[in-house]
Amino acid sequence: MFDNKVILVTGGTGSFGRAFVKVILQRYKPRRLIIFSRDELKQFDMHNEYNHPALRYFIGDVRDSERLVQAMSGVDYVVHAAALKQVPAAEYNPMECIKTNVYGAENVIKAAIKCEVKRVIALSTDKAANPINLYGATKLASDKLFVAANNIVGDHDIRFSVVRYGNVVGSRGSVLPYFNKLLAQGIKELPVTDERMTRFWIALSQGVEFVIKSFERMHGGEIFVPKIPSVRIVDLVKSLNENLAYKIIGIRPGEKLHEVMCPADDSHLTLEFDDHYVITPTINFGHYVDYTINKCGKKARPVPGGFEYTSGSNPVFLSVEEIQELNKVVCA
Protein backbone atom coordinates (compact mmCIF):
# COMPACT_ATOMS: atom_id res chain seq x y z
CA MET A 1 0.00 0.00 0.00
CA PHE A 2 2.79 2.43 0.86
CA ASP A 3 5.33 1.21 -1.68
CA ASN A 4 6.64 4.09 -3.82
CA LYS A 5 4.34 6.50 -1.93
CA VAL A 6 5.12 9.66 0.04
CA ILE A 7 4.01 9.63 3.68
CA LEU A 8 4.08 12.46 6.22
CA VAL A 9 3.72 12.11 9.99
CA THR A 10 3.04 15.20 12.08
CA GLY A 11 4.54 14.84 15.53
CA GLY A 12 6.75 12.25 13.91
CA THR A 13 9.42 12.27 16.65
CA GLY A 14 6.91 11.22 19.32
CA SER A 15 6.34 7.69 20.59
CA PHE A 16 3.81 6.82 17.90
CA GLY A 17 5.76 8.47 15.09
CA ARG A 18 8.96 6.60 15.86
CA ALA A 19 7.16 3.25 16.07
CA PHE A 20 5.18 3.96 12.88
CA VAL A 21 8.34 4.90 10.96
CA LYS A 22 10.09 1.72 12.10
CA VAL A 23 7.23 -0.48 10.83
CA ILE A 24 6.87 1.37 7.53
CA LEU A 25 10.59 1.10 6.77
CA GLN A 26 10.63 -2.60 7.66
CA ARG A 27 7.53 -3.55 5.69
CA TYR A 28 7.29 -1.13 2.76
CA LYS A 29 9.44 0.81 0.33
CA PRO A 30 8.17 4.38 0.51
CA ARG A 31 9.53 6.96 -1.89
CA ARG A 32 9.73 9.47 0.94
CA LEU A 33 8.79 9.35 4.61
CA ILE A 34 8.57 12.84 6.07
CA ILE A 35 8.95 13.55 9.79
CA PHE A 36 7.25 16.83 10.67
CA SER A 37 7.90 18.07 14.21
CA ARG A 38 9.14 21.10 16.11
CA ASP A 39 11.94 19.55 18.19
CA GLU A 40 15.27 19.66 16.32
CA LEU A 41 17.09 17.61 18.96
CA LYS A 42 14.61 14.74 18.68
CA GLN A 43 14.93 14.92 14.90
CA PHE A 44 18.72 14.74 15.23
CA ASP A 45 18.46 11.71 17.52
CA MET A 46 15.95 10.04 15.21
CA HIS A 47 18.14 10.70 12.18
CA ASN A 48 21.02 8.90 13.91
CA GLU A 49 18.81 5.95 14.81
CA TYR A 50 16.92 5.64 11.51
CA ASN A 51 19.54 6.31 8.88
CA HIS A 52 17.40 5.58 5.82
CA PRO A 53 17.49 7.28 2.39
CA ALA A 54 13.68 7.67 2.27
CA LEU A 55 13.53 9.77 5.44
CA ARG A 56 13.12 13.54 5.33
CA TYR A 57 12.96 15.86 8.32
CA PHE A 58 10.91 19.07 8.46
CA ILE A 59 11.17 21.32 11.49
CA GLY A 60 7.77 22.92 11.83
CA ASP A 61 4.68 23.36 13.98
CA VAL A 62 1.12 22.44 13.02
CA ARG A 63 0.20 25.96 14.11
CA ASP A 64 2.11 27.18 11.03
CA SER A 65 -0.14 26.59 8.01
CA GLU A 66 2.40 27.78 5.42
CA ARG A 67 5.05 25.36 6.68
CA LEU A 68 2.54 22.51 6.54
CA VAL A 69 1.78 23.30 2.90
CA GLN A 70 5.51 23.23 2.11
CA ALA A 71 5.93 19.90 3.87
CA MET A 72 2.89 18.25 2.24
CA SER A 73 3.84 19.02 -1.35
CA GLY A 74 3.67 15.73 -3.26
CA VAL A 75 2.49 13.73 -0.22
CA ASP A 76 0.08 10.79 -0.64
CA TYR A 77 -0.69 9.81 2.96
CA VAL A 78 -0.73 11.83 6.20
CA VAL A 79 -0.85 10.59 9.78
CA HIS A 80 -1.65 13.47 12.12
CA ALA A 81 -0.12 12.54 15.48
CA ALA A 82 0.97 15.99 16.72
CA ALA A 83 -0.87 17.14 19.84
CA LEU A 84 -0.52 18.59 23.32
CA LYS A 85 -1.62 15.61 25.42
CA GLN A 86 -0.94 16.20 29.10
CA VAL A 87 -4.32 16.58 30.83
CA PRO A 88 -3.26 18.80 33.80
CA ALA A 89 -1.03 20.96 31.56
CA ALA A 90 -3.99 21.58 29.26
CA GLU A 91 -6.14 22.63 32.22
CA TYR A 92 -3.56 25.22 33.22
CA ASN A 93 -2.70 26.33 29.66
CA PRO A 94 -5.98 26.06 27.76
CA MET A 95 -5.23 28.37 24.84
CA GLU A 96 -1.95 26.63 24.05
CA CYS A 97 -3.79 23.32 23.87
CA ILE A 98 -6.50 24.83 21.66
CA LYS A 99 -3.94 26.38 19.29
CA THR A 100 -2.19 23.05 18.70
CA ASN A 101 -5.05 20.55 18.90
CA VAL A 102 -7.84 22.53 17.21
CA TYR A 103 -6.25 25.23 15.06
CA GLY A 104 -3.44 22.81 14.20
CA ALA A 105 -6.00 20.23 13.04
CA GLU A 106 -7.63 22.84 10.81
CA ASN A 107 -4.23 23.72 9.33
CA VAL A 108 -3.49 20.05 8.58
CA ILE A 109 -6.84 19.70 6.80
CA LYS A 110 -6.38 22.83 4.70
CA ALA A 111 -2.83 21.90 3.73
CA ALA A 112 -3.85 18.35 2.81
CA ILE A 113 -6.62 19.59 0.52
CA LYS A 114 -4.42 22.23 -1.05
CA CYS A 115 -1.63 19.70 -1.71
CA GLU A 116 -4.10 17.05 -2.97
CA VAL A 117 -3.09 14.41 -0.44
CA LYS A 118 -4.97 11.12 -0.96
CA ARG A 119 -5.70 9.89 2.57
CA VAL A 120 -5.40 11.41 6.04
CA ILE A 121 -5.82 9.70 9.41
CA ALA A 122 -5.83 11.75 12.60
CA LEU A 123 -5.01 10.14 15.94
CA SER A 124 -7.54 10.73 18.69
CA THR A 125 -7.98 9.56 22.26
CA ASP A 126 -10.59 7.96 24.50
CA LYS A 127 -10.67 11.29 26.33
CA ALA A 128 -12.45 12.81 23.30
CA ALA A 129 -15.58 10.78 24.08
CA ASN A 130 -17.83 12.55 26.60
CA PRO A 131 -14.93 14.87 27.49
CA ILE A 132 -14.64 16.41 30.94
CA ASN A 133 -11.18 17.94 30.47
CA LEU A 134 -9.85 20.49 28.01
CA TYR A 135 -7.53 18.03 26.29
CA GLY A 136 -10.46 15.73 25.56
CA ALA A 137 -12.61 18.65 24.42
CA THR A 138 -9.94 19.83 21.97
CA LYS A 139 -9.54 16.32 20.58
CA LEU A 140 -13.31 16.00 20.18
CA ALA A 141 -13.23 19.27 18.22
CA SER A 142 -10.34 17.89 16.18
CA ASP A 143 -12.28 14.68 15.47
CA LYS A 144 -15.27 16.70 14.28
CA LEU A 145 -13.02 18.80 12.03
CA PHE A 146 -11.47 15.75 10.36
CA VAL A 147 -14.83 14.04 9.84
CA ALA A 148 -16.43 17.21 8.43
CA ALA A 149 -13.39 17.77 6.18
CA ASN A 150 -14.85 15.11 3.87
CA ASN A 151 -17.65 17.59 3.15
CA ILE A 152 -15.34 20.32 1.83
CA VAL A 153 -13.02 18.36 -0.45
CA GLY A 154 -15.02 19.10 -3.60
CA ASP A 155 -13.69 17.11 -6.55
CA HIS A 156 -10.40 16.29 -4.82
CA ASP A 157 -9.75 12.56 -4.33
CA ILE A 158 -8.99 12.90 -0.64
CA ARG A 159 -10.54 11.25 2.39
CA PHE A 160 -10.18 11.94 6.11
CA SER A 161 -10.76 9.52 9.00
CA VAL A 162 -9.95 9.28 12.71
CA VAL A 163 -8.44 6.53 14.87
CA ARG A 164 -9.41 6.66 18.54
CA TYR A 165 -7.76 4.43 21.14
CA GLY A 166 -6.81 4.36 24.82
CA ASN A 167 -3.68 4.63 26.92
CA VAL A 168 -0.56 3.50 25.08
CA VAL A 169 1.55 1.26 27.31
CA GLY A 170 4.96 2.75 27.93
CA SER A 171 4.56 5.80 25.72
CA ARG A 172 6.30 9.03 26.67
CA GLY A 173 4.47 10.66 29.58
CA SER A 174 2.32 7.60 30.38
CA VAL A 175 1.95 6.05 33.81
CA LEU A 176 4.15 2.95 33.37
CA PRO A 177 7.44 4.82 32.74
CA TYR A 178 6.48 7.20 35.55
CA PHE A 179 5.95 4.33 38.02
CA ASN A 180 9.19 2.66 36.91
CA LYS A 181 11.06 5.92 37.39
CA LEU A 182 9.71 6.27 40.93
CA LEU A 183 10.68 2.69 41.75
CA ALA A 184 14.20 3.30 40.42
CA GLN A 185 14.42 6.26 42.80
CA GLY A 186 13.62 3.98 45.73
CA ILE A 187 10.01 5.09 46.30
CA LYS A 188 8.22 2.63 48.60
CA GLU A 189 4.66 3.78 47.87
CA LEU A 190 3.30 4.52 44.39
CA PRO A 191 0.80 7.37 43.99
CA VAL A 192 -2.65 6.16 42.89
CA THR A 193 -5.39 8.67 42.20
CA ASP A 194 -8.32 6.32 42.94
CA GLU A 195 -8.51 2.57 43.61
CA ARG A 196 -11.56 2.23 41.32
CA MET A 197 -9.80 3.71 38.28
CA THR A 198 -9.66 1.75 35.01
CA ARG A 199 -8.10 2.49 31.64
CA PHE A 200 -8.11 1.04 28.13
CA TRP A 201 -4.69 -0.51 27.48
CA ILE A 202 -2.97 -0.85 24.11
CA ALA A 203 0.62 -1.55 23.13
CA LEU A 204 2.28 0.95 20.82
CA SER A 205 2.81 -1.74 18.18
CA GLN A 206 -0.93 -2.51 18.24
CA GLY A 207 -1.75 1.16 17.74
CA VAL A 208 0.57 1.36 14.74
CA GLU A 209 -0.93 -1.78 13.18
CA PHE A 210 -4.45 -0.45 13.71
CA VAL A 211 -3.64 2.84 11.98
CA ILE A 212 -2.06 1.06 9.00
CA LYS A 213 -5.08 -1.24 8.71
CA SER A 214 -7.44 1.74 8.98
CA PHE A 215 -5.89 3.26 5.85
CA GLU A 216 -6.94 0.09 4.03
CA ARG A 217 -10.45 0.05 5.55
CA MET A 218 -11.45 3.69 5.30
CA HIS A 219 -14.19 5.19 3.14
CA GLY A 220 -13.66 8.58 4.81
CA GLY A 221 -15.50 10.05 7.79
CA GLU A 222 -15.17 7.07 10.14
CA ILE A 223 -13.91 7.11 13.70
CA PHE A 224 -12.16 3.75 14.08
CA VAL A 225 -12.06 2.27 17.60
CA PRO A 226 -10.11 -0.96 18.30
CA LYS A 227 -11.38 -3.62 20.66
CA ILE A 228 -8.73 -3.61 23.37
CA PRO A 229 -8.54 -4.75 27.01
CA SER A 230 -8.82 -2.66 30.14
CA VAL A 231 -6.64 -2.58 33.23
CA ARG A 232 -7.37 -1.66 36.83
CA ILE A 233 -4.85 0.82 38.18
CA VAL A 234 -4.35 -1.27 41.34
CA ASP A 235 -3.57 -4.32 39.16
CA LEU A 236 -0.96 -2.26 37.32
CA VAL A 237 0.70 -1.51 40.67
CA LYS A 238 0.60 -5.23 41.60
CA SER A 239 2.14 -6.13 38.25
CA LEU A 240 5.25 -4.14 39.19
CA ASN A 241 5.52 -5.71 42.65
CA GLU A 242 2.77 -7.73 44.30
CA ASN A 243 3.78 -6.50 47.75
CA LEU A 244 4.16 -2.87 46.70
CA ALA A 245 2.21 -0.33 48.71
CA TYR A 246 0.34 2.59 47.21
CA LYS A 247 -1.16 5.79 48.53
CA ILE A 248 -4.35 7.47 47.32
CA ILE A 249 -3.64 11.03 46.17
CA GLY A 250 -7.00 11.94 44.63
CA ILE A 251 -8.08 12.48 41.04
CA ARG A 252 -6.02 15.04 39.14
CA PRO A 253 -7.59 18.05 37.38
CA GLY A 254 -9.69 16.85 34.45
CA GLU A 255 -9.27 13.14 35.20
CA LYS A 256 -11.98 10.45 34.92
CA LEU A 257 -12.49 7.22 36.87
CA HIS A 258 -13.25 5.33 33.65
CA GLU A 259 -12.68 6.20 30.01
CA VAL A 260 -15.19 5.96 27.15
CA MET A 261 -14.44 5.25 23.49
CA CYS A 262 -17.95 4.73 22.07
CA PRO A 263 -20.51 6.91 23.90
CA ALA A 264 -24.08 5.71 24.38
CA ASP A 265 -25.32 8.83 22.62
CA ASP A 266 -23.53 7.61 19.48
CA SER A 267 -24.91 4.07 19.64
CA HIS A 268 -27.21 4.71 16.66
CA LEU A 269 -24.08 5.61 14.64
CA THR A 270 -21.85 2.77 15.87
CA LEU A 271 -21.07 -0.38 13.90
CA GLU A 272 -19.30 -3.46 15.23
CA PHE A 273 -16.70 -5.36 13.22
CA ASP A 274 -14.90 -8.45 14.51
CA ASP A 275 -11.95 -6.59 16.03
CA HIS A 276 -13.07 -2.96 16.10
CA TYR A 277 -15.94 -0.50 16.15
CA VAL A 278 -16.69 2.30 13.72
CA ILE A 279 -18.55 5.46 14.67
CA THR A 280 -20.09 6.70 11.43
CA PRO A 281 -20.51 10.41 10.62
CA THR A 282 -23.45 12.40 11.95
CA ILE A 283 -23.54 14.32 8.64
CA ASN A 284 -23.68 13.16 5.04
CA PHE A 285 -21.23 14.19 2.36
CA GLY A 286 -23.52 14.53 -0.62
CA HIS A 287 -23.00 10.93 -1.71
CA TYR A 288 -24.07 7.61 -0.24
CA VAL A 289 -21.50 5.57 1.67
CA ASP A 290 -22.30 2.08 2.94
CA TYR A 291 -20.21 2.01 6.10
CA THR A 292 -21.49 -1.50 6.96
CA ILE A 293 -18.99 -2.84 4.40
CA ASN A 294 -15.48 -1.44 4.67
CA LYS A 295 -12.96 -1.06 1.85
CA CYS A 296 -11.52 -4.48 2.72
CA GLY A 297 -14.93 -6.07 2.13
CA LYS A 298 -15.58 -6.85 5.81
CA LYS A 299 -19.18 -6.56 7.01
CA ALA A 300 -20.36 -4.91 10.21
CA ARG A 301 -23.42 -5.18 12.41
CA PRO A 302 -25.15 -2.38 14.31
CA VAL A 303 -24.70 -2.27 18.07
CA PRO A 304 -27.72 -2.34 20.40
CA GLY A 305 -29.37 0.95 21.30
CA GLY A 306 -27.68 2.58 24.26
CA PHE A 307 -24.46 0.61 23.72
CA GLU A 308 -21.44 2.18 25.39
CA TYR A 309 -17.82 1.01 25.19
CA THR A 310 -16.12 2.00 28.44
CA SER A 311 -12.99 0.87 30.28
CA GLY A 312 -15.03 0.15 33.41
CA SER A 313 -17.62 -2.14 31.76
CA ASN A 314 -15.26 -3.63 29.16
CA PRO A 315 -15.74 -7.43 29.09
CA VAL A 316 -11.98 -7.94 28.72
CA PHE A 317 -9.62 -7.02 31.59
CA LEU A 318 -5.95 -7.94 31.75
CA SER A 319 -4.90 -10.00 34.76
CA VAL A 320 -1.88 -9.00 36.82
CA GLU A 321 0.14 -11.71 35.06
CA GLU A 322 -0.95 -10.51 31.62
CA ILE A 323 0.00 -6.95 32.51
CA GLN A 324 3.42 -8.20 33.61
CA GLU A 325 3.97 -9.96 30.30
CA LEU A 326 2.98 -6.85 28.35
CA ASN A 327 5.24 -4.70 30.53
CA LYS A 328 8.18 -6.98 29.71
CA VAL A 329 7.64 -6.50 25.99
CA VAL A 330 7.21 -2.73 26.27
CA CYS A 331 10.17 -2.20 28.59
CA ALA A 332 12.52 -4.58 26.74
N, C-alpha and C positions, 0 to 999 in steps of 0.2 A: 504493500500500500504506500509506503513512504520511499520506496526506491526511486532514485533520480528526482526526488521532490525537494522543495525548500521548506523548512520548518522553522518557526520562531517560537521561543518560549519566553514570555515575560516573567520576571522574577526567576530567571533561569539559574541563578547561583544558589537558590534556596534548596531545602531538602528534597522537595519534589523534583525540581528542575534537574538537579544532579542525577537523581535516580532515573528520571525519564531519559536524559541524554545517554546514560550508560546503556540502557536497554535498546534505544534506537540505534546506537552505533554498533552494538553486538548483533542485532537482528536484521537491520536494513542497510541500504547504501544510499543515504540521502545526498543530494547534490550540495546542499548547504544546510547547516543546523546552527541557527542564530540564537545566541544567548543575550537577552536584553535585560539589563539590571543596572542599578545605580551604584553598586559597590565595586570599585576598581580593584581592591585588594582580593576580594573573593573571586573576581574574574581572573586575576593573576594566578591565584592558587589553583583554580579550576583548569586554566590553560596548562599549567605544569602537570596536572594529574591526567587530563584528557588531551593528549597531544595528537590530534586527529586533523587531517587536511580539510575535512568538511566543516569544521567548527569556525564560527565567526563570533566576535564579541562586540556588542554595542553597549557603551555606557549611556544610560538614559533613564528617564523616569516616566512612568505612565501618565504623570501629570502634564507632560510635555507632548502635545499632540503633533507638533512638527517633527520632532525626533522619531516618534512612532511611525509616521508616514515614511520617513527616510529608511527606517529599519525594515519596514514591511514591503518595500519595493521588490516585486518578483516572488513573493512568498506564497506558498500553496496552503499550508496549514499553520494555525496559530493555537497554542495552548496559553491561556491567560492565567498565570499562577501568582502574579504579583499582588500583594495585599498587605495591609497592616492588620495583624491578627491577634495581638495580645489584648484580651478582654479588659483588664483593668486600665491599661494604657489608653485604650480607646475611650473609656469613661472619663478619664482626666484630660484627654486631648481630642475632643470630638471632631473639630473641624479638620484636623490633620487626617483622621481616619476617613472622613467624608471625601476629602480631596483625592485621596489615593483610591479608595474602594468604590466610590460612586463616579466622581468626575473622571477618574482614570479608566473605569470601565467604558464610559461614554467615548473617551478618546480612542480606546482600542477598537471599538465598533466603527467609529468614523474612519479611522485609518485603514481598517480591514476592507471596508466597502470601497474607499477611494483607491486602494491598491489592488482591488479585485482578487482578494484572497478567496480560496475555495471553501474551506471549512474552519470554523473557530469553536473551540470548547473552552469554557470558563470554569475554573474550579470554584466550588462553593463549599459550604460547611453546614453541619447539622444545626448550627446556631442561627441559620437564616430562616428556619422553620419556627413559626410562633416566637419571634425574637423578643427577648426582654432586655438585651444589652445593645449598645450602640454598634458594636462590631457586627452582631447578627443582623441588625436593622440595615446597615450599609450593604451587607452581602445579599440580603433579600432585595434591596433596591438594585444591586448589580444583577442578580438573577433575572429580575423583571426587565431590565434594560437589554440583556442578551436575548431573552425570549422574544421581546417586542422588536428587536433588530431585524428579525425575519420579515417584518411587515414594511420595512423601509428600504429593502434591497433593490426594488424595482426589477429590471431585467438582468441584474447581475447574478451569476451562478455562484451564490455564496449562501451558506447556511450556518446558523449559530445554535449551539446547545450548551447545556450546563451539566456538570457532574457534581453531585452533592454527596459527601461522605463524612464520617465521624473522625474522632481523634486518631492521628497517625502515630503508631507506636514508635517511640524513639526519635521523632522528628525534632528539629531545633526548637527549643522553647516548650516542649511538651513535658508531662509530669515524670515520665520514666527517667530521662537524663537528670532531671532536677533531683529526684529521690536518690539516684545513684551518686550524684555529686555530694549530697548531704551525708550519705553513708560513708563516702570516702573521707569526709572531713571528721568522721568519728561521732556523728550525731546518733544519740541513743533512742530518740523518739521522732518519728516522721510526722509532719504536719498534715492533718486530714481535715478538710473543710466540714464534712458531714458524713457520718457512718452510712447513711442511706444512699449516698450518691452512686450513680451508675453512668457509664459512658459507652458509646459505640467504639469498637476497637478494630483498627485495620492496619495491616503492615504496609509500609511504604511501597513495597514491590506489588502488593495487591492493588493499591491505588493507581500505580502506573499502568498495570495491565488493564484495569477497568477503563481508564481514559483511552488507551489505545483501541480497545474493543468498542468503545462508544463512538469513535470516529467511523468505524465500520457500520454501526447500527443506526446512526442518526439520520432522520429525515430533516431535522431542524425544528427548534422550538421545544424539545424535550428537556426535562430535568431528570437525569439518570441517577438512580439511588441503588447502590449495591446492597445485597443481603449480607450482612456481616454480624458477628457476635457482639455481645455486650460484656463488660466487666464491672464488677463491684469494686469500688475504690479500696475497701478493706481487704478484698482478695488480692488486689495488686500489691498491697503492703505485705501480706502473707507470702506472696510469691518471691519476695526479695529476702525474707527471713521469717520463718513461721513464728518465731518467738519475739519478733520485733514489736516494740511498743509504738503507739501512736497517740497524738494528742489532737483533740478537736479544736480547731481555730476559728470556725464559723465560715459561712459562705462569703466569698469575695464579691466585690462590686460587680453586678451584672451576671452572676453565675447562677446556673440552674441545678436542681437536684438530678433531673433526668433530661436527656436530650431527645429531640424529635427530628425525624427526617421526612416523614410523610404525615402532614397534619390531617386531622379528621375533617376539617373544613374543605380539604382538597380530595376527599375520598371519591367524589363523583368524577374526578379528573385522573385518578390513579389507576394504572394498569400493572398487573403482576406478570412478570416473566419468570422463568425457572430460577434464575440467580440474581434478579434485580427487579426493581420497580421503575416505572416511568410516570412522572407527573406531566400530563399533557397540557398544552397552553390553554389559558382561559379565553384567549382571543383567536380569531381565525385570520389567515393570511391571504385571503382572496382566492384560495384554491384548496381543494379538498385533500387532506392527508389522512390516510388510514394508519393511525398510530398502533393499532392492534397487531400489525405485522411490520416488524422492523426491516431495515435494509438487508439484514442477513437472512430474511425469510422466516424468522422465529415468530410464533404467535403468542399473544398475551390474552389474559382474562381479566375482566374488571374485578376490583376488590369489593367487598361488602360495604354497604353504606355505613358511614361512621368509622371506617377503618383508620387506624392510626399506628404508625410505625415508630415506636419509642424505645429508648435504651432500657427503660424500667420494665416494660411489658414484653420485651423481645423474647421469643421462645428459646433463643440460643444464648446461653451464657458460658463463658470460658471458666473452667475450673482453675484452681490454684496451680495445678500441675501443667495445665495447658498454657496458662499465662507464663509460667517459668520456661517452657519450651520455646514460646514465641520470643521471650526476652533474650534467650540465648542466641537466637538467629539474628535479632536486631542488633544486639550488642557485640556480636562477633567481629 
